[in-house]
Every structure is written in structure tokens, then in C-alpha cells.
Amino acid sequence: GYKNAANTALAWHAGRLLALWEGGAPHEVKAPSLETKGRFDFGEKLKHGFTAHPKIDPETGEMFFFGYQPVKPYLMYSWANARGEIQRTLGIDLPSPV
């Protein structure tokens, strides 16, 4: 396997500081000490990669994110509610991997 560097971006969601990169699950970081707590997979509900640039709705607190994978469906789209619970995941058909 490869090491998840989680060194591209940070996101604050549902009371958690998440360290992100383009190729794997977020890692939770304890604030304010910045101690790494470990891989965060939304209670084992995250079943795909997680890009480093999720979007958080400032009104609802929901977080929307994508993940790429080498097999169909090549693009996955998920969203989590303001409590950090994944609500739905959709596969998006693309003609080839990205």
C-alpha cells in the first residue's frame, strides 16, 4: 500500500478537523494540539476515495465531496449531514477513469 500523506488541505466539519489529500480517506487531527487521531471513515460508511476539496454549505452544515476510483463507476459523490453522517453516495458514470 501507499502512505496517506493527508497534506493537501484541511476541513472543519461536525466538530472535527480533517486533514485531506487526493488519494484516500481523511485523517482526523485533534485541535488545537494537531495530534493525529487517525483515519476517519465516517463510521465505516466511506466506501470510496475522498478528494482534498470538499464543500460545506454554510447554512445547513452539510459537506459534499467526490472520490475517484480505477473501476466503474469512476466517480463517486457523497454528502454528509451537519453531524458528520454520510447521507447518500452516488456513482457517476464516466467513459473512463480520471
C-alpha positions, 0 to 999 in steps of 0.5 A: 500500500501507499502512505496517506500523506493527508497534506493537501488541505484541511476541513472543519466539519461536525466538530472535527478537523480533517486533514485531506489529500487526493488519494484516500480517506481523511485523517482526523487531527485533534485541535488545537494540539494537531495530534493525529487521531487517525483515519476517519471513515465516517463510521465505516460508511466511506466506501470510496476515495475522498478528494482534498476539496470538499464543500460545506454549505454554510447554512445547513452544515452539510459537506459534499465531496467526490472520490475517484476510483480505477473501476466503474463507476469512476466517480463517486459523490457523497454528502454528509449531514451537519453531524458528520453522517454520510447521507447518500453516495452516488456513482457517476458514470464516466467513459473512463477513469480520471 
